[in-house]
Amino acid sequence: MANQYSKTKLQKFKKAIEQKMGSVSNEVDTIKEGLGPASNKQGGVTPDSIYSVHMADAGTDSHEQEKNFMLMNRGSDYYKNLEIALERIAEGTFGVCKICDDLIPEERMMEVPNATKCVGCKEKEKLGLT
Ligand SMILES: [Zn+2]
């Protein structure tokens, strides 16, 4: 029988992940709203208009926009990872190291819900020992 977190623990993880998903999607929405008016002001976001604004006034606005786009992308990547974590909970592979089959510590799974390897295996992999 492979290692696995108990149903109660998994329920707890699931709740924590769903909470995170809620706050991430709120964050992304807020950023999107922030992008809306700014792009209207520039008469729509085309590569040309971003470029010309950038050239015209040292690009304070478009610089800010670039930053927001970056945050938005990072937010949606994170959201995808959380979705994957939920799938793993459903599959029963959540929190189990796919290399050594050991349980990944709870606090690590809380911090990085999409982790698939324990710290030991990850370190080994980094050093090229796997
Ligand atoms: Zn491992």
Residues whose N, C-alpha, C, O or C-beta is under 5 A from the ligand:
A	BS01	ZN	C97 I99 C100 C118 C121
